[in-house]
Amino acid sequence: MNPTIESHLPPPNTPFGHPLRSLGSLDPGIRFLNHGSFGAAPLHVLAAQARWREAMEREPVRFMVDELPPALLAARVRLAGFVGAVSQRLTFADNATAGANAVLRSLRWRARERIVIADHAYPGVKNAARFVAERHGLTLVEARVPWPLPGPEAVAAAYAEALAGGAGVHRAVGLRGVGAGVWEVKNMRVIAGIILDICWL
């Protein structure tokens, strides 16, 4: 690893909260809560970004053609291993709105199918789901996910309840969360494809 980056990494087992403040460059006088929209990157991430920018500026064409594609592939494989996904079915998106639109608009919908999303989904995701539902004659259903979340089983239970009675449903696209899985809900095979939203708090 680059020593400049390594010098900014947190010690192992660093607890969340105030001990992480020193890892970023945020003004210590503010309490920044809006990482979902405009996340402040940790110093070791900024150092890595600088290293990649320098590599690009040294030889832009070589970087874009020869260096970036395999680097993105390697990052995809590593991320897939981290989240337990198949790398060939995982991709990067600029943000949650772009990712939601890419997924929802790529599917071949049939009239009267349902899109099931969490009731606290990000507004950009809800808007994308609503647009697709209106365009294809679908029903948009919100799963009532409790907050604070008592455990992962509560997410599955909320989606199962939202899917109840929907014999015509053959898939569900979960947009906003971490993880992926295949659930059996009342004899229906429900495949949940999850868009990751990873932010540094």
C-alpha positions as CSV (number, residue, x, y, z in Angstrom):
1,M,0.0,0.0,0.0
2,N,1.1,3.6,-0.6
3,P,2.7,4.9,2.6
4,T,0.9,8.2,2.2
5,I,-2.4,6.4,2.3
6,E,-1.3,4.0,5.0
7,S,-0.4,6.9,7.3
8,H,-4.0,8.0,7.3
9,L,-5.6,4.6,8.0
10,P,-7.4,4.2,11.3
11,P,-5.9,1.8,13.9
12,P,-7.5,-1.6,14.0
13,N,-10.8,-1.8,15.9
14,T,-11.3,2.0,16.0
15,P,-14.8,2.5,17.5
16,F,-17.4,4.6,15.7
17,G,-18.2,8.1,16.7
18,H,-15.8,10.8,17.9
19,P,-12.6,8.8,17.5
20,L,-13.2,8.8,13.8
21,R,-13.3,12.6,13.6
22,S,-9.5,12.9,13.3
23,L,-9.6,10.7,10.2
24,G,-11.3,13.4,8.2
25,S,-10.9,17.0,7.4
26,L,-14.3,18.2,8.5
27,D,-14.5,21.5,10.5
28,P,-14.4,20.3,14.2
29,G,-16.9,22.9,15.0
30,I,-19.8,21.3,13.1
31,R,-21.8,18.1,13.4
32,F,-22.0,16.9,9.8
33,L,-25.0,14.6,9.2
34,N,-25.6,14.8,5.5
35,H,-23.1,12.1,4.3
36,G,-25.9,10.6,2.1
37,S,-26.0,13.6,-0.2
38,F,-22.5,15.1,0.1
39,G,-20.3,12.7,2.0
40,A,-17.0,13.9,3.4
41,A,-14.3,11.4,2.5
42,P,-11.7,10.2,5.1
43,L,-8.1,11.3,4.7
44,H,-6.9,7.9,3.5
45,V,-9.6,8.0,0.8
46,L,-8.5,11.5,-0.3
47,A,-4.9,10.3,-0.5
48,A,-6.0,7.3,-2.7
49,Q,-8.0,9.7,-4.9
50,A,-5.0,11.9,-5.3
51,R,-2.8,8.9,-6.3
52,W,-5.4,7.9,-9.0
53,R,-5.7,11.5,-10.3
54,E,-1.9,11.7,-10.5
55,A,-1.7,8.5,-12.5
56,M,-4.4,9.8,-14.9
57,E,-2.7,13.1,-15.4
58,R,0.7,11.5,-16.2
59,E,-0.8,9.7,-19.2
60,P,-4.5,10.2,-19.7
61,V,-5.0,7.9,-22.7
62,R,-3.0,5.0,-21.3
63,F,-4.8,5.4,-17.9
64,M,-8.3,5.4,-19.4
65,V,-7.6,2.6,-21.9
66,D,-5.1,0.3,-20.2
67,E,-5.1,1.0,-16.4
68,L,-8.7,2.0,-15.4
69,P,-10.7,-0.9,-16.8
70,P,-8.8,-3.7,-15.0
71,A,-8.6,-1.6,-11.9
72,L,-12.4,-1.2,-11.9
73,L,-12.8,-4.9,-12.5
74,A,-10.5,-5.7,-9.6
75,A,-12.5,-3.3,-7.3
76,R,-15.7,-4.9,-8.4
77,V,-14.5,-8.4,-7.5
78,R,-13.2,-7.2,-4.1
79,L,-16.5,-5.4,-3.3
80,A,-18.5,-8.5,-4.4
81,G,-16.5,-10.6,-2.0
82,F,-17.1,-8.1,0.8
83,V,-20.9,-8.0,0.3
84,G,-21.4,-11.7,-0.7
85,A,-22.4,-10.9,-4.3
86,V,-21.5,-12.4,-7.7
87,S,-19.0,-9.9,-9.2
88,Q,-20.6,-10.3,-12.7
89,R,-23.9,-9.1,-11.3
90,L,-22.5,-6.1,-9.5
91,T,-21.7,-2.7,-11.0
92,F,-20.8,0.8,-9.8
93,A,-23.2,3.8,-10.0
94,D,-22.6,7.5,-9.6
95,N,-25.3,7.7,-6.9
96,A,-28.5,6.0,-5.6
97,T,-30.7,7.8,-8.1
98,A,-28.6,6.7,-11.1
99,G,-28.4,3.2,-9.8
100,A,-32.1,2.9,-9.2
101,N,-32.9,4.2,-12.7
102,A,-30.4,1.8,-14.3
103,V,-31.9,-1.2,-12.5
104,L,-35.6,-0.3,-12.9
105,R,-35.4,0.8,-16.5
106,S,-33.4,-2.3,-17.5
107,L,-36.1,-4.8,-16.4
108,R,-38.9,-6.1,-18.7
109,W,-42.0,-5.3,-16.8
110,R,-45.4,-6.8,-17.2
111,A,-48.6,-4.9,-16.5
112,R,-49.9,-5.4,-13.0
113,E,-46.6,-6.4,-11.5
114,R,-45.5,-4.7,-8.3
115,I,-42.4,-2.8,-7.3
116,V,-41.8,-3.1,-3.6
117,I,-39.6,-0.6,-1.9
118,A,-39.0,0.4,1.8
119,D,-41.2,3.2,3.1
120,H,-38.1,5.2,4.1
121,A,-36.4,4.8,0.7
122,Y,-34.4,7.8,-0.6
123,P,-36.7,10.2,-2.5
124,G,-34.7,9.9,-5.8
125,V,-35.2,6.1,-5.6
126,K,-39.0,6.5,-4.9
127,N,-39.3,8.9,-7.8
128,A,-37.6,6.5,-10.2
129,A,-39.9,3.7,-9.0
130,R,-43.0,5.8,-9.3
131,F,-42.0,6.9,-12.8
132,V,-41.5,3.3,-14.0
133,A,-44.7,2.1,-12.3
134,E,-46.7,4.8,-14.0
135,R,-45.1,4.1,-17.4
136,H,-45.7,0.3,-17.3
137,G,-48.9,0.1,-15.4
138,L,-47.4,-1.3,-12.3
139,T,-48.3,-1.0,-8.6
140,L,-45.8,0.7,-6.2
141,V,-46.0,-0.9,-2.7
142,E,-44.0,0.4,0.2
143,A,-42.8,-2.1,2.8
144,R,-43.1,-0.7,6.3
145,V,-39.7,-1.3,7.7
146,P,-39.5,-0.5,11.4
147,W,-37.0,2.1,12.7
148,P,-34.9,1.7,14.7
149,L,-34.4,-1.7,13.1
150,P,-34.6,-4.5,15.7
151,G,-32.7,-6.9,13.4
152,P,-32.3,-8.2,9.8
153,E,-35.3,-10.5,10.1
154,A,-37.5,-7.4,10.4
155,V,-36.6,-6.3,6.9
156,A,-37.6,-9.7,5.5
157,A,-40.8,-9.6,7.5
158,A,-41.7,-6.1,6.2
159,Y,-41.2,-7.2,2.6
160,A,-43.1,-10.4,3.1
161,E,-46.0,-8.4,4.4
162,A,-45.8,-6.0,1.5
163,L,-45.8,-9.0,-0.9
164,A,-48.7,-10.8,0.8
165,G,-51.5,-11.7,-1.6
166,G,-49.5,-10.8,-4.7
167,A,-49.6,-14.2,-6.5
168,G,-48.5,-12.4,-9.7
169,V,-45.3,-11.1,-8.2
170,H,-42.2,-13.0,-9.4
171,R,-39.5,-10.6,-8.3
172,A,-38.8,-7.7,-6.0
173,V,-36.1,-5.1,-6.5
174,G,-34.9,-3.7,-3.2
175,L,-33.5,-0.3,-3.6
176,R,-31.6,1.1,-0.6
177,G,-29.8,-1.0,1.8
178,V,-26.9,-3.4,2.2
179,G,-26.9,-7.1,1.2
180,A,-28.7,-9.4,-1.2
181,G,-30.7,-12.5,-0.8
182,V,-33.3,-14.9,-2.2
183,W,-36.3,-15.4,0.0
184,E,-39.2,-17.8,-0.2
185,V,-42.4,-15.9,0.6
186,K,-45.6,-17.9,0.4
187,N,-44.3,-20.2,-2.4
188,M,-43.0,-17.2,-4.4
189,R,-39.3,-17.0,-5.2
190,V,-38.5,-13.3,-4.4
191,I,-35.1,-12.2,-5.6
192,A,-33.9,-9.0,-3.9
193,G,-31.2,-7.1,-5.7
194,I,-29.8,-4.5,-3.4
195,I,-28.2,-1.3,-4.4
196,L,-25.4,-0.5,-1.9
197,D,-25.3,2.9,-0.2
198,I,-22.1,2.9,1.7
199,C,-21.1,6.1,3.5
200,W,-18.6,7.1,6.1
201,L,-20.2,8.5,9.2
